[in-house]
Amino acid sequence: MNNTSRRDRLISEIKQCLLLAVPLVAAQLAQSSTGFVDTVMMGWLGSQTIASGGLGAAIFTFLLLITTGIVSAVSPLVAEAYGAGKPERVSKIVQQGLGISLLLGIPIVILLWNGGTLLLLLGQNAATAALAETYLRAIALGFIPSLGFAVLKSFLSAVSQAQLIAIVVVLGTLLNIAANYVLMFGKLGLPALGLAGIGWASTLSLWSMFIALATYIHSQHRFISYRIFHTSFCYIFTQENWRIFWQIFQVGLPIGGLIAVEGGLFTVVTFILGQIGTTSLAAHQIALQTASISFQVALGISLATTVRVGQLAGEQDLVGIRLAGYVGISLGGLSMAIAGIIFWLLPKSVVSLYLDINNPSNEDVVNLAVKLLVVAAIFQIFDGVQVTAAGALRGLKDTRIPMLIGIFSYWGVGLSIGYALGIWLGYGAIGLWCGLAIGLASAAIILTLRFSILQSVTLELDKLRK
């Protein structure tokens, strides 16, 4: 392959990745903006509400990320089947994914319903736990449609039809904002539900998005060959479907595990800061919510990278797999570098979106949140690289080793150093966030090396076979 053809293929791959990534990024941003808007509107109800709501949201998001990670195995499996031209296998994978969503969702809804008890066991203040429980009970009923939506989203992106996802999520987000306002403050003759109103608004939005996507897939002629919603009860228990069921778990459990160890790192830090005080917890929630928004851009690129690598794996294009992986990793790092510059240069402007920075009662929270955003600016590029590198490996169904890498980097490195700096040495929230940065940097380096080595070995073995 000469330099011109290599350049042409590189440009083509960048275009292919962006074609998938742009609607997925838009969908991720719109979806995460639900949490952003919720946090901002919690701030309208006061610091105690934002602290309680932050804890409730942390539990809901943590559990949703883990289970969404498991069902996201639908994406590489469907992408590979799609690349290999096997529509009947695509159908079975998506059907099993929807079944797994229900299987995982029911016990978690029960757990969320009793979230106040869980928070008390985790050492949180009784008043904070009681207020958080009102939010968790309201949003719990939106958990199962969230998982179903994740499965359908994985299907559409894996068959390169991701455009509608962004539209549905944007409309769902607008519905959530309007419902927040109505239910929080008791408009249109409804009672004022406060923090619980935010939870009910999210549930309404999540159900609406799932129903909209399911209706679209069921009604479109282009998806008839996949027969996603056409199956009999007896057909579910065939031997082939059981194999697919377990394959989703085999690929998905390590994905969920990797998300758990990364998300768990931030969740544990949230609980530690909750024990330190409301000021640290509120500042942490502001910085974490802001960083999670920029992360959605890299996550959208990561999802696109998984699809591109998976499709090329189905086509058995080894050179294309390598190129798709590196394009995704580069775009992920670049997008987060831009976000880091914004955090570094305009931290107070960002904090002003959440709290009145001129109100003396908010001064301590504002000052600490600004410092945390500066730390977040430093680790943005590492966060972008690690999530897209994991996405590239996911496209190859390589999920177990990345999970172990995550455990080492996030907990062995990140939490250990963060706890030492924040608690033992007394640097508090800033020390804990420095540990997060170091852990993410470790993951970025090791996961990228893993992809590089895996591809080099695969290419060499292919040359020997030829």
Order of alpha helices (4+ residues) and beta strands (2+ residues): alpha-alpha-alpha-alpha-alpha-alpha-alpha-alpha-alpha-alpha-alpha-alpha-alpha-alpha-alpha-alpha-alpha
